[in-house]
């Protein structure tokens, strides 16, 4: 994929670029938003920009892609690229925006690295960028075509048919297309983007998993109100909780996301923590509706039963399957809850069937811990799939 000359140059300069990639990403975003403030207002997540999470995710993805080109020149990191492309498609990213990113990213590289950026170095990293951008553009075009939309035109108006309180900080919003047309098909585990106009005029976007089965008459998103805990509260989640009611309209994207059920007859393990239960509930609803007969192990961790969103549905849907068990861990359980299910999720006493495919969603430390335990139990890494709510920080912490 990468030319021989550029491979040698990237290999030689990767340590220096990697050491400075955080500074490069920080300067890149400053330059980008100075030139295009509308992107921060209406496309990028302002909360992730303020926390630095998006900058870290960008840095991690570039470094990981370049490293892959050098260490595995005959392959492409399609899992990473697919995850990014699905997120981009849900935002309506277009090919032209990659030119804008290129302009400001390479201006940042030149400014941070200075004289180290010779014409040869610039040409090599330019090749890396366009290999990554070209792959993403190709995947995103395919994703748009699958939804039958023009590139970037992913948005429709949806009406809030009902709103259901799940816990003190979690509500489910049931939606239907405002134009009366059929809802687009989706696969269990996928998400949609929701764009809302905030008091300052910004039209901020967030992704929420669909928490219903694909065959449902209504589409459901289950939203946890984000409390900042010293940082600003979540802009969109708090807007939805305080301002949106039945009968209101929301701007919602076509469904995307790569955490989807694979082999129809494989044993499954669905592990979640906190609001990460939402894609798992969609999967369970689908499995129950389609008569899945292979073993299913459901694992969930939460602070308490009171904070476990859709706890009753989690148990009932598991019970509808002929060979399924649910195991719930709580840090602050009710009296009588099993001691071995108190605290953090621990799979040591759970049997994992041969051939199990595992799906994980929740905070990154939780998913890392569960993945480590699954690997120790012999589950191949390729059969462990995950979804990160927000920027994918997994790559930055390996």
KELOTI-491489 format. One record per residue (C-alpha): x, y, z; residue in one letter. Coordinates in Angstrom, 2 decimals, always signed. Example, Ala and Ser with C-alpha at 12.3 -4.5 7.8 and 13.67 -1.06 7.14 Angstrom:
R	+12.30	-4.50	+7.80	A;
R	+13.67	-1.06	+7.14	S;
END
This chain:
R	+0.00	+0.00	+0.00	X;
R	+2.67	+2.53	+1.03	X;
R	+5.44	+3.08	-1.50	X;
R	+8.88	+1.72	-0.69	X;
R	+10.45	+5.16	-0.40	X;
R	+7.68	+6.48	+1.85	X;
R	+7.80	+3.34	+3.99	X;
R	+11.44	+3.97	+4.82	X;
R	+10.77	+7.63	+5.59	X;
R	+7.72	+6.94	+7.74	X;
R	+9.56	+4.21	+9.65	X;
R	+12.43	+6.62	+10.36	X;
R	+10.19	+9.52	+11.41	X;
R	+7.37	+7.68	+13.17	X;
R	+9.00	+7.98	+16.63	X;
R	+9.31	+11.75	+16.27	X;
R	+5.83	+12.17	+14.81	X;
R	+4.38	+9.83	+17.43	X;
R	+6.00	+11.80	+20.25	X;
R	+4.55	+15.05	+18.89	X;
R	+1.21	+13.74	+17.63	X;
R	-0.68	+15.12	+20.63	X;
R	+0.67	+18.62	+20.02	X;
R	+0.00	+18.24	+16.31	X;
R	-3.62	+17.21	+16.94	X;
R	-4.15	+20.09	+19.38	X;
R	-2.81	+22.67	+16.91	X;
R	-4.71	+21.06	+14.03	X;
R	-8.06	+21.49	+15.76	X;
R	-7.27	+25.09	+16.72	X;
R	-6.40	+25.93	+13.11	X;
R	-9.42	+24.01	+11.78	X;
R	-11.93	+25.77	+14.04	X;
R	-10.39	+29.21	+13.49	X;
R	-10.89	+28.74	+9.75	X;
R	-14.21	+26.88	+10.00	X;
R	-16.02	+27.73	+13.26	X;
R	-19.17	+26.16	+11.87	X;
R	-17.55	+22.73	+12.19	X;
R	-17.18	+23.09	+15.96	X;
R	-20.67	+24.56	+16.24	X;
R	-22.55	+22.05	+14.08	X;
R	-20.44	+18.91	+13.52	X;
R	-17.81	+18.22	+16.19	X;
R	-18.74	+17.35	+19.77	X;
R	-17.87	+20.43	+21.83	X;
R	-17.65	+18.37	+25.01	X;
R	-15.07	+16.02	+23.53	X;
R	-13.10	+18.98	+22.24	X;
R	-13.09	+20.63	+25.66	X;
R	-11.95	+17.42	+27.39	X;
R	-9.28	+16.62	+24.80	X;
R	-10.80	+13.20	+24.09	X;
R	-11.27	+13.83	+20.37	X;
R	-7.69	+15.06	+19.98	X;
R	-6.38	+11.91	+21.66	X;
R	-8.56	+9.70	+19.45	X;
R	-7.34	+11.43	+16.28	X;
R	-3.73	+11.09	+17.36	X;
R	-4.21	+7.41	+18.19	X;
R	-5.87	+6.59	+14.88	X;
R	-3.18	+8.28	+12.77	X;
R	-0.35	+6.62	+14.69	X;
R	-2.08	+3.22	+14.55	X;
R	-2.69	+3.50	+10.80	X;
R	+0.90	+4.50	+10.05	X;
R	+2.25	+1.73	+12.27	X;
R	+0.04	-0.82	+10.51	X;
R	+1.29	+0.31	+7.07	X;
R	+4.87	-0.34	+8.17	X;
R	+4.39	-3.55	+10.15	X;
R	+1.73	-5.17	+7.94	X;
R	+2.29	-3.71	+4.47	X;
R	+0.10	-6.25	+2.66	X;
R	-3.04	-5.67	+4.75	X;
R	-5.24	-2.78	+5.84	X;
R	-6.64	-2.14	+9.36	X;
R	-10.21	-2.53	+8.15	X;
R	-11.76	-2.95	+11.60	X;
R	-10.42	+0.41	+12.75	X;
R	-11.27	+2.08	+9.44	X;
R	-14.78	+0.61	+9.44	X;
R	-15.51	+1.88	+12.94	X;
R	-14.37	+5.40	+12.00	X;
R	-16.29	+5.32	+8.70	X;
R	-19.55	+4.32	+10.39	X;
R	-19.21	+7.23	+12.81	X;
R	-18.42	+9.61	+9.94	X;
R	-21.41	+8.37	+7.93	X;
R	-23.72	+8.94	+10.88	X;
R	-22.50	+12.56	+10.94	X;
R	-22.88	+13.09	+7.19	X;
R	-19.16	+13.59	+6.54	X;
R	-18.34	+14.19	+2.86	X;
R	-15.24	+13.62	+0.72	X;
R	-14.65	+17.38	+0.37	X;
R	-14.12	+17.69	+4.12	X;
R	-11.02	+15.49	+3.90	X;
R	-9.36	+18.23	+1.83	X;
R	-10.11	+20.74	+4.60	X;
R	-8.68	+18.40	+7.22	X;
R	-5.57	+17.82	+5.09	X;
R	-4.87	+21.55	+4.80	X;
R	-4.93	+22.22	+8.52	X;
R	-3.39	+18.93	+9.64	X;
R	-0.31	+19.40	+7.48	X;
R	-0.01	+23.03	+8.50	X;
R	+0.05	+21.81	+12.11	X;
R	+2.65	+19.12	+11.33	X;
R	+4.93	+21.68	+9.67	X;
R	+4.58	+24.14	+12.54	X;
R	+5.16	+21.60	+15.33	X;
R	+8.03	+19.69	+13.71	X;
R	+9.64	+22.65	+11.97	X;
R	+12.76	+21.95	+9.92	X;
R	+12.36	+18.20	+10.45	X;
R	+9.59	+18.29	+7.84	X;
R	+11.72	+18.05	+4.71	X;
R	+10.02	+17.66	+1.31	X;
R	+10.63	+13.90	+1.55	X;
R	+9.06	+13.69	+5.01	X;
R	+6.08	+15.79	+3.92	X;
R	+5.55	+13.62	+0.84	X;
R	+5.70	+10.39	+2.85	X;
R	+3.19	+11.51	+5.47	X;
R	+0.99	+12.98	+2.75	X;
R	+0.88	+9.51	+1.25	X;
R	-0.10	+8.05	+4.64	X;
R	-2.88	+10.61	+5.01	X;
R	-4.41	+10.03	+1.60	X;
R	-4.21	+6.25	+1.93	X;
R	-6.23	+6.55	+5.14	X;
R	-8.56	+9.24	+3.81	X;
R	-9.12	+7.39	+0.55	X;
R	-10.01	+4.19	+2.36	X;
R	-12.45	+6.04	+4.62	X;
R	-14.07	+7.89	+1.70	X;
R	-14.56	+4.58	-0.14	X;
R	-16.13	+2.88	+2.89	X;
R	-18.36	+5.88	+3.62	X;
R	-19.59	+6.03	+0.02	X;
R	-20.54	+2.37	+0.31	X;
R	-22.34	+2.99	+3.62	X;
R	-24.31	+5.88	+2.11	X;
R	-25.26	+3.74	-0.88	X;
R	-26.48	+0.96	+1.41	X;
R	-28.87	+3.43	+3.04	X;
R	-29.96	+4.80	-0.33	X;
R	-28.85	+8.35	+0.45	X;
R	-26.63	+10.86	-1.29	X;
R	-23.26	+11.22	+0.43	X;
R	-23.75	+13.32	+3.53	X;
R	-27.55	+13.55	+3.23	X;
R	-28.37	+11.26	+6.16	X;
R	-30.86	+13.41	+8.09	X;
R	-34.66	+13.07	+8.48	X;
R	-37.20	+14.59	+10.81	X;
R	-38.60	+12.16	+13.39	X;
R	-41.48	+12.72	+15.80	X;
R	-41.23	+11.73	+19.45	X;
R	-44.16	+9.34	+19.83	X;
R	-43.60	+8.68	+23.54	X;
R	-41.08	+9.24	+26.32	X;
R	-40.51	+6.66	+29.07	X;
R	-38.58	+7.20	+32.29	X;
R	-36.26	+4.23	+32.88	X;
R	-34.27	+5.54	+35.88	X;
R	-33.72	+8.92	+37.50	X;
R	-31.18	+9.80	+34.78	X;
R	-32.24	+7.61	+31.84	X;
R	-35.20	+8.10	+29.50	X;
R	-36.28	+6.22	+26.40	X;
R	-37.53	+8.26	+23.43	X;
R	-39.75	+6.33	+21.02	X;
R	-39.59	+7.81	+17.52	X;
R	-41.41	+7.57	+14.20	X;
R	-40.64	+9.24	+10.85	X;
R	-42.41	+12.61	+10.74	X;
R	-43.20	+12.21	+7.03	X;
R	-44.99	+8.89	+7.55	X;
R	-42.55	+7.03	+5.30	X;
R	-41.15	+3.66	+6.40	X;
R	-38.33	+3.77	+8.91	X;
R	-34.97	+2.67	+7.48	X;
R	-33.85	-0.85	+8.31	X;
R	-31.09	-1.35	+10.83	X;
R	-29.11	-4.17	+12.39	X;
R	-29.31	-4.83	+16.13	X;
R	-26.49	-3.00	+17.87	X;
R	-26.41	-0.01	+15.52	X;
R	-26.88	+3.63	+16.49	X;
R	-28.25	+6.87	+15.08	X;
R	-27.02	+10.44	+15.37	X;
R	-29.36	+13.02	+16.88	X;
R	-28.88	+16.72	+16.17	X;
R	-30.48	+19.36	+18.40	X;
R	-30.38	+23.14	+18.34	X;
R	-29.08	+24.55	+21.61	X;
R	-29.83	+27.98	+23.12	X;
R	-26.69	+29.52	+21.60	X;
R	-27.73	+28.41	+18.10	X;
R	-25.26	+25.52	+17.85	X;
R	-26.65	+22.35	+16.30	X;
R	-24.78	+19.71	+18.28	X;
R	-24.80	+16.01	+17.37	X;
R	-24.58	+12.90	+19.54	X;
R	-24.88	+9.18	+18.78	X;
R	-27.35	+6.94	+20.62	X;
R	-27.79	+3.19	+20.20	X;
R	-31.14	+1.94	+19.02	X;
R	-32.49	+0.01	+22.00	X;
R	-35.32	-1.78	+20.15	X;
R	-35.46	-4.72	+17.77	X;
R	-35.23	-4.04	+14.00	X;
R	-38.81	-5.19	+13.50	X;
R	-40.27	-2.71	+15.99	X;
R	-42.96	-0.33	+14.75	X;
R	-41.24	+2.55	+16.54	X;
R	-37.53	+3.26	+16.88	X;
R	-36.22	+3.78	+20.41	X;
R	-33.16	+5.55	+21.76	X;
R	-32.37	+5.35	+25.47	X;
R	-30.50	+8.42	+26.69	X;
R	-28.55	+8.85	+29.91	X;
R	-28.33	+12.39	+31.25	X;
R	-24.61	+13.19	+31.46	X;
R	-23.57	+14.96	+34.66	X;
R	-20.21	+16.65	+34.32	X;
R	-18.86	+15.91	+37.79	X;
R	-16.63	+18.98	+37.71	X;
R	-16.73	+19.30	+33.91	X;
R	-19.67	+20.78	+31.97	X;
R	-22.81	+18.65	+31.85	X;
R	-23.58	+16.87	+28.59	X;
R	-25.15	+19.44	+26.27	X;
R	-27.32	+17.20	+24.15	X;
R	-28.36	+14.64	+26.76	X;
R	-29.48	+17.38	+29.15	X;
R	-31.32	+19.18	+26.33	X;
R	-33.19	+15.99	+25.47	X;
R	-34.08	+15.37	+29.12	X;
R	-35.21	+18.91	+29.90	X;
R	-36.70	+20.15	+26.62	X;
R	-37.97	+17.30	+24.45	X;
R	-41.45	+15.85	+24.93	X;
R	-43.95	+13.70	+23.03	X;
R	-44.98	+15.40	+19.79	X;
R	-41.69	+17.24	+19.33	X;
R	-39.50	+16.73	+16.26	X;
R	-35.90	+15.55	+16.28	X;
R	-33.36	+15.51	+13.45	X;
R	-32.09	+11.92	+13.27	X;
R	-29.60	+10.25	+10.95	X;
R	-29.80	+6.96	+9.14	X;
R	-28.57	+4.06	+11.30	X;
R	-24.90	+3.07	+11.31	X;
R	-22.44	+1.18	+13.50	X;
R	-20.28	-1.93	+13.20	X;
R	-21.16	-3.66	+16.50	X;
R	-23.68	-6.02	+14.92	X;
R	-24.49	-9.68	+15.39	X;
R	-22.55	-11.99	+13.10	X;
R	-22.96	-15.76	+12.83	X;
R	-26.62	-16.65	+13.38	X;
R	-25.96	-19.96	+15.17	X;
R	-22.91	-19.14	+17.31	X;
R	-22.95	-19.07	+21.12	X;
R	-23.00	-15.46	+22.28	X;
R	-21.80	-13.44	+25.24	X;
R	-23.31	-9.96	+25.57	X;
R	-21.41	-7.91	+28.16	X;
R	-22.30	-4.36	+29.14	X;
R	-21.93	-1.81	+31.90	X;
R	-24.01	+1.25	+32.63	X;
R	-25.83	+2.69	+29.63	X;
R	-23.81	+0.29	+27.46	X;
R	-26.75	-2.08	+27.89	X;
R	-28.69	-0.34	+25.10	X;
R	-27.21	-2.12	+22.04	X;
R	-27.34	-5.40	+23.97	X;
R	-31.07	-4.96	+24.56	X;
R	-31.58	-4.48	+20.83	X;
R	-29.61	-7.67	+20.20	X;
R	-31.56	-9.62	+22.83	X;
R	-34.88	-8.39	+21.45	X;
R	-33.83	-9.51	+17.98	X;
R	-32.55	-12.89	+19.17	X;
R	-35.81	-13.56	+21.00	X;
R	-37.87	-12.51	+17.97	X;
R	-35.89	-14.71	+15.57	X;
R	-35.78	-17.82	+17.78	X;
R	-32.03	-17.98	+18.44	X;
R	-31.29	-21.39	+20.01	X;
R	-27.54	-21.37	+20.69	X;
R	-26.32	-20.50	+24.22	X;
R	-26.40	-16.83	+25.20	X;
R	-24.65	-15.46	+28.28	X;
R	-25.74	-11.98	+29.36	X;
R	-23.40	-10.02	+31.62	X;
R	-24.02	-6.54	+33.02	X;
R	-22.41	-4.33	+35.63	X;
R	-23.94	-1.26	+37.26	X;
R	-23.77	+0.86	+40.38	X;
R	-27.07	-0.45	+41.74	X;
R	-30.35	-1.99	+40.59	X;
R	-31.85	+1.52	+40.67	X;
R	-29.33	+2.79	+38.09	X;
R	-29.60	-0.28	+35.84	X;
R	-31.59	+1.11	+32.92	X;
R	-34.22	-1.24	+31.48	X;
R	-33.30	-3.85	+34.08	X;
R	-36.66	-5.63	+33.78	X;
R	-36.39	-5.82	+29.97	X;
R	-32.82	-7.08	+30.30	X;
R	-34.02	-10.03	+32.40	X;
R	-37.27	-10.69	+30.51	X;
R	-35.66	-10.76	+27.06	X;
R	-32.98	-13.13	+28.34	X;
R	-35.73	-15.34	+29.72	X;
R	-37.38	-15.58	+26.31	X;
R	-34.38	-17.43	+24.90	X;
R	-34.26	-21.23	+25.32	X;
R	-30.62	-21.41	+26.43	X;
R	-29.70	-18.09	+28.03	X;
R	-28.59	-16.88	+31.46	X;
R	-28.26	-13.36	+32.86	X;
R	-25.66	-12.30	+35.42	X;
R	-25.91	-8.81	+36.93	X;
R	-23.17	-7.30	+39.10	X;
R	-23.89	-4.28	+41.34	X;
R	-21.46	-2.19	+43.35	X;
R	-24.27	-1.24	+45.76	X;
R	-26.68	-4.19	+45.59	X;
R	-30.04	-4.71	+47.25	X;
R	-30.20	-6.97	+50.34	X;
R	-30.00	-10.61	+49.33	X;
R	-28.10	-10.06	+46.10	X;
R	-25.49	-12.83	+45.66	X;
R	-22.11	-11.89	+47.15	X;
R	-20.31	-13.30	+44.10	X;
R	-22.22	-10.80	+41.93	X;
R	-21.27	-7.78	+44.04	X;
R	-18.64	-5.31	+42.86	X;
R	-16.95	-5.35	+39.45	X;
R	-17.86	-7.84	+36.73	X;
R	-15.81	-11.02	+37.19	X;
R	-16.15	-13.84	+34.66	X;
R	-13.95	-16.31	+36.52	X;
R	-16.84	-18.60	+37.53	X;
R	-18.75	-18.34	+34.24	X;
R	-18.45	-21.07	+31.63	X;
R	-17.85	-19.75	+28.10	X;
R	-19.01	-22.12	+25.37	X;
R	-16.54	-23.03	+22.61	X;
R	-17.03	-20.87	+19.54	X;
R	-18.49	-17.97	+21.54	X;
R	-18.71	-14.56	+19.89	X;
R	-18.56	-11.76	+22.46	X;
R	-20.01	-8.26	+22.18	X;
R	-18.94	-5.58	+24.66	X;
R	-20.22	-2.08	+25.37	X;
R	-19.49	+0.17	+28.31	X;
R	-16.71	+2.26	+29.82	X;
R	-13.29	+1.49	+28.37	X;
R	-11.79	+0.06	+31.63	X;
R	-14.74	-2.35	+31.84	X;
R	-14.32	-3.53	+28.26	X;
R	-10.58	-3.96	+28.64	X;
R	-11.08	-6.05	+31.80	X;
R	-13.76	-8.25	+30.20	X;
R	-11.71	-8.70	+27.04	X;
R	-8.68	-9.78	+29.08	X;
R	-10.80	-12.36	+30.92	X;
R	-12.30	-13.66	+27.68	X;
R	-8.89	-14.05	+26.08	X;
R	-7.76	-15.99	+29.15	X;
R	-10.78	-18.28	+28.66	X;
R	-9.71	-19.01	+25.08	X;
R	-12.00	-16.71	+23.13	X;
R	-10.06	-15.57	+20.02	X;
R	-9.42	-11.83	+19.81	X;
R	-11.14	-11.76	+16.41	X;
R	-14.38	-12.96	+18.05	X;
R	-14.48	-10.15	+20.64	X;
R	-16.28	-7.06	+19.33	X;
R	-16.82	-3.75	+21.09	X;
R	-18.54	-0.38	+20.86	X;
R	-17.19	+2.81	+22.43	X;
R	-19.63	+5.61	+23.25	X;
R	-17.72	+8.71	+22.16	X;
R	-14.22	+8.94	+20.67	X;
R	-12.52	+5.56	+20.37	X;
R	-9.78	+5.84	+23.01	X;
R	-8.84	+2.15	+22.87	X;
R	-6.06	+2.85	+20.36	X;
R	-4.49	+5.54	+22.56	X;
R	-4.06	+3.26	+25.58	X;
R	-2.62	+0.02	+24.20	X;
END
